[in-house]
Amino acid sequence: MARYTGPKTRISRRFAQYIIGSGKALERRNFPPGVHGPKSRRKFTEYAVGLNEKQKLRYTYGLLERQFRRTFEMAKKERGITGERFLQLLETRLDSVVYLIGISKTRAAARQFVNHGHIKVNGHKVDIASYTVLPGDVVEVKNSPASRQLAARNFEENRIRNVPGWLSVDAENFKSTTVRLPTREEMDQNINEQLIVEFYSRF
């Protein structure tokens, strides 16, 4: 599956907040990348503001433009507020759920964990990271020594992470149940999804 393989900390520096890469590197160089560095005083047009918001969300979930846009088009066709439904579709991706419950340190690692066949949904192996998890679905780590050992180590490292209320986690049995769809308050507050909706409405 295609994924972004370029400089990671550079992305976080571009948007002045941690997205991917090294958080410590961002602390050391908390200014935009480029030859002008901290002296940069660029003024953004309305189009650029929408583009930046879209790119920020896309990099957060590690998607390339084609898949990201396809998810947005799915949200447009469904009932409800387009921007909120778009965020829900991104947040309920299988790799995102695996990340949120603490089985992996990053969403990229979660995608790899899923792609390598370590995850089952409702008792069936699922190795597609973009698989949509629905309310009532049970996501669990495959019952094999290698899978469980890796998951146990990651659970321990990520135990301070707050699991959102729409997910119920049973760490002892390496499983999680999706209680309901996430509300807007439970998703990324640093994203203005309306800007993304307006950006795509231009085309």
C-alpha positions as CSV (number, residue, x, y, z in Angstrom):
1,M,0.0,0.0,0.0
2,A,1.3,3.4,-0.9
3,R,2.3,5.7,1.9
4,Y,4.3,8.8,2.6
5,T,8.0,8.1,2.9
6,G,9.5,11.6,2.9
7,P,11.0,13.6,5.8
8,K,8.6,13.3,8.8
9,T,9.7,16.0,11.3
10,R,9.6,18.5,8.4
11,I,5.8,18.0,8.2
12,S,5.3,18.8,11.8
13,R,7.5,21.9,11.5
14,R,5.5,23.0,8.5
15,F,2.2,23.0,10.5
16,A,3.8,24.1,13.8
17,Q,2.4,21.1,15.7
18,Y,3.4,17.5,16.2
19,I,1.9,15.3,13.5
20,I,4.6,12.7,12.6
21,G,8.3,12.3,13.1
22,S,10.2,13.3,16.2
23,G,8.5,15.4,18.8
24,K,11.9,16.3,20.3
25,A,13.2,17.5,16.9
26,L,10.2,19.7,16.6
27,E,11.0,21.3,20.0
28,R,14.5,22.1,19.0
29,R,13.5,23.6,15.7
30,N,10.0,25.0,16.2
31,F,9.9,27.1,13.1
32,P,8.9,26.3,9.5
33,P,11.4,24.4,7.3
34,G,13.2,26.2,4.4
35,V,16.0,28.6,3.8
36,H,14.2,31.5,5.6
37,G,13.7,29.6,8.8
38,P,12.3,31.5,11.7
39,K,12.3,34.8,9.6
40,S,9.6,33.4,7.4
41,R,6.6,35.8,7.2
42,R,4.4,34.2,4.6
43,K,0.9,35.4,4.2
44,F,-1.6,32.7,3.3
45,T,-4.5,33.1,0.8
46,E,-7.9,31.5,1.6
47,Y,-7.1,28.7,-0.8
48,A,-3.7,28.1,1.0
49,V,-5.4,28.0,4.4
50,G,-7.8,25.3,3.2
51,L,-5.0,23.4,1.5
52,N,-2.9,23.4,4.7
53,E,-5.8,22.2,6.8
54,K,-6.4,19.3,4.4
55,Q,-2.8,18.4,4.2
56,K,-2.5,18.5,8.0
57,L,-5.3,16.0,8.4
58,R,-4.0,13.8,5.6
59,Y,-0.6,13.5,7.1
60,T,-2.1,12.8,10.5
61,Y,-3.8,9.6,9.2
62,G,-0.9,8.8,6.8
63,L,-3.0,8.7,3.6
64,L,-2.1,9.7,0.1
65,E,-4.4,12.1,-1.7
66,R,-6.3,9.6,-3.8
67,Q,-7.4,7.6,-0.8
68,F,-8.0,10.7,1.3
69,R,-10.3,12.2,-1.4
70,R,-12.1,8.9,-1.8
71,T,-13.0,8.9,1.9
72,F,-14.2,12.5,1.7
73,E,-16.5,11.6,-1.3
74,M,-17.9,8.7,0.8
75,A,-18.7,11.1,3.6
76,K,-20.5,13.5,1.2
77,K,-22.9,10.7,0.1
78,E,-23.9,9.8,3.7
79,R,-26.4,11.5,5.9
80,G,-25.3,14.0,8.5
81,I,-22.7,16.8,8.6
82,T,-20.1,16.1,5.9
83,G,-17.1,17.3,7.9
84,E,-18.0,15.3,11.0
85,R,-18.8,12.2,9.1
86,F,-15.5,12.5,7.2
87,L,-13.6,12.6,10.5
88,Q,-15.6,9.6,11.8
89,L,-14.7,7.6,8.7
90,L,-11.0,8.4,9.3
91,E,-11.2,7.7,13.0
92,T,-12.9,4.3,12.6
93,R,-10.4,2.9,10.1
94,L,-9.0,-0.3,11.6
95,D,-5.4,1.1,11.8
96,S,-6.7,4.1,13.6
97,V,-8.6,2.0,16.1
98,V,-5.5,-0.2,16.7
99,Y,-3.5,3.0,17.4
100,L,-6.2,4.5,19.7
101,I,-6.5,1.5,22.0
102,G,-2.7,1.5,22.5
103,I,-1.6,-1.6,20.5
104,S,0.9,0.6,18.6
105,K,2.9,3.8,19.2
106,T,2.0,5.5,16.0
107,R,-0.7,5.2,13.2
108,A,2.0,4.1,10.8
109,A,3.0,1.3,13.2
110,A,-0.7,0.4,13.6
111,R,-1.0,0.1,9.8
112,Q,1.9,-2.2,9.7
113,F,0.5,-4.3,12.6
114,V,-2.7,-4.7,10.7
115,N,-1.1,-5.4,7.3
116,H,1.1,-8.2,8.9
117,G,-2.0,-10.1,9.9
118,H,-1.9,-9.6,13.7
119,I,-5.5,-8.4,14.0
120,K,-9.0,-10.1,13.9
121,V,-12.3,-8.4,13.7
122,N,-15.3,-10.3,15.0
123,G,-13.2,-13.5,15.0
124,H,-12.0,-13.1,11.4
125,K,-8.5,-12.1,10.3
126,V,-8.5,-8.6,8.7
127,D,-5.3,-7.3,7.2
128,I,-6.7,-4.2,5.4
129,A,-5.8,-1.0,7.3
130,S,-8.6,1.0,5.7
131,Y,-11.3,-1.5,6.9
132,T,-14.1,0.4,8.6
133,V,-14.9,-0.6,12.2
134,L,-18.6,-0.4,13.0
135,P,-20.4,-0.1,16.4
136,G,-20.5,-3.5,18.0
137,D,-17.4,-4.8,16.2
138,V,-14.8,-6.6,18.4
139,V,-11.2,-5.9,17.4
140,E,-8.6,-8.3,18.9
141,V,-5.0,-9.4,18.6
142,K,-4.6,-12.8,16.9
143,N,-4.0,-15.6,19.5
144,S,-0.4,-16.3,18.6
145,P,2.7,-15.9,20.8
146,A,4.4,-13.5,18.4
147,S,1.3,-11.3,18.0
148,R,0.4,-11.2,21.7
149,Q,4.0,-10.6,22.8
150,L,4.3,-7.6,20.5
151,A,0.9,-6.3,21.6
152,A,1.7,-6.7,25.3
153,R,4.9,-4.7,24.9
154,N,3.0,-1.9,23.1
155,F,0.2,-1.9,25.6
156,E,2.7,-1.4,28.4
157,E,4.5,1.4,26.6
158,N,1.3,3.2,25.7
159,R,-0.7,2.7,29.0
160,I,-0.8,6.4,29.7
161,R,-2.7,7.1,26.5
162,N,-6.3,8.0,27.1
163,V,-8.6,5.7,25.2
164,P,-11.7,7.6,23.8
165,G,-15.1,6.8,25.3
166,W,-16.4,5.2,22.1
167,L,-14.0,2.3,22.5
168,S,-14.1,-0.2,25.4
169,V,-10.7,-1.9,25.9
170,D,-10.0,-5.3,27.6
171,A,-6.2,-5.2,27.7
172,E,-5.9,-8.5,29.5
173,N,-7.5,-10.3,26.6
174,F,-6.0,-8.0,23.9
175,K,-9.4,-6.9,22.6
176,S,-11.5,-3.8,22.1
177,T,-15.3,-3.3,21.4
178,T,-16.6,-0.4,19.5
179,V,-19.4,1.0,21.6
180,R,-20.6,3.6,19.2
181,L,-19.3,6.1,16.6
182,P,-17.1,8.9,18.0
183,T,-18.6,12.3,18.6
184,R,-16.9,15.5,17.3
185,E,-15.6,16.3,20.8
186,E,-13.8,13.0,20.9
187,M,-11.9,13.6,17.7
188,D,-8.9,15.9,16.9
189,Q,-9.7,19.4,18.2
190,N,-6.8,20.9,16.2
191,I,-8.6,20.3,12.9
192,N,-11.1,22.7,11.3
193,E,-13.0,20.2,9.0
194,Q,-15.2,22.9,7.6
195,L,-12.1,24.4,5.9
196,I,-11.5,21.0,4.2
197,V,-15.1,20.8,3.1
198,E,-14.9,24.3,1.6
199,F,-11.6,23.5,0.0
200,Y,-12.9,20.4,-1.8
201,S,-16.1,22.2,-2.8
202,R,-14.0,24.4,-5.1
203,F,-13.4,21.4,-7.5
